Amino acid sequence: MALLEASGITVRFGGITAVDDASISAEAGTITGLIGPNGAGKTTLFNVITGLQPPTRGKVRFRGSDITKGSPNSRARAGMGRTFQRLEAFGSLSVRENVLVAREIHLGVKLIGRKQDTMVDELLERVGVARYAQQRADSVPTGTARLVEMARALAIEPKLLLLDEPSSGLDEAETEHFGQLLRALALDGTAILMVEHDMDLVMGVCDVIHVLEFGKVIASGTPAEIRADRKVQAAYLGFSDEEPVVPPIPAAHLPSESEINATTIELPAVESAS
Ligand code: ATP
């Protein structure tokens, strides 16, 4: 059994079915990506897994237990760490204090001592924000703040790390460093599940990708399988998957949103009847 198994998840908001009988899983030591066009249901499914959104139907199992009705806090105690799309750090505390507090809240005790100091310092170093340790969290650049979020999530030593749009606000070099960090965490046995729009990052670091469209999982597989999948190509490019794919996606990654918006279709010239 996988570390995390979300099975048959459906979420309805009034007449809208945001997630429709979706099943996804995440394994220890593996990076899993959850992708799909805007409005596909990624955030809603993510929220079901983190406990912010009760599902209309379906089950979430984590480490062998049914946690479908568990609160976000009980999930954190069971070993789920998460970051938010909106940055959640305490602005008036230093970067270092933010990580320490996240650990204290998790353990439910005030932590004092060299052991905790070392742990926090190593974490800041590992995530790449050590030089900002004494700065107020609200004074660091957005890219750094994202990494502080990551350090806070890691402070609870999670078995499963859930990341919502982790690369947003990161520049190219930061994103590359971030990808390396994710690989290192996976190598240490952490399971990672991330909702992400940066296809280079997703295709570069994920072992498995689930693709959502209109709330349904339309494909699950390795980056190479996902790239070659006609339903996925159709979902991103907007043509019917019944039509022949001409030309196939040539690039090493799926097109970004801006690339899709910039796509112009050359129609063949029509000869005049006269
Ligand atoms: P994006 O990539 O744009 O963040 P997404 O794939 O995360 O999109 P969701 O935010 O999960 O998609 O939304 C899926 C669908 O559910 C959308 O049609 C959205 O408008 C709808 N939806 C999401 N949350 C609610 C809500 N609280 N009430 C009503 N409809 C909602």
Residues whose N, C-alpha, C, O or C-beta is under 5 A from the ligand:
A	BS01	ATP	F13 A18 G36 P37 N38 G39 A40 G41 K42 T43 T44
